Amino acid sequence: MTSEAMIRELLESNSSLSTAEITSKLGLSRSATQYALNKLLNANEVERTAPLRSPKQRYRKVTH
């Protein structure tokens, strides 16, 4: 399973998560997590819940 698929699945069962929470739950490195999140953001599959540089940054699945 790819990192993107694991994050997608994790966000299905959580309303929103921070990068640190995703990293911890999946056992991925921070850079791998961020890379996968960026791919999902670019594909409009997840969205940020706070401004880009916010220390309270979280991610959630986009609902169509």
BELBELUR-V475303 format. One record per run of one state. SS is the DSSP state (hx for helix, st for strand, lp for the rest). FROM is the first residue (numbers start at 1). TO is the last residue. If there is no record, write none. Layout:
ss->SS from->FROM to->TO
ss->SS from->FROM to->TO
This chain:
ss->lp from->1 to->2
ss->hx from->3 to->12
ss->lp from->13 to->16
ss->st from->17 to->17
ss->lp from->18 to->18
ss->hx from->19 to->26
ss->lp from->27 to->29
ss->hx from->30 to->42
ss->lp from->43 to->45
ss->st from->46 to->48
ss->lp from->49 to->58
ss->st from->59 to->61
ss->lp from->62 to->64
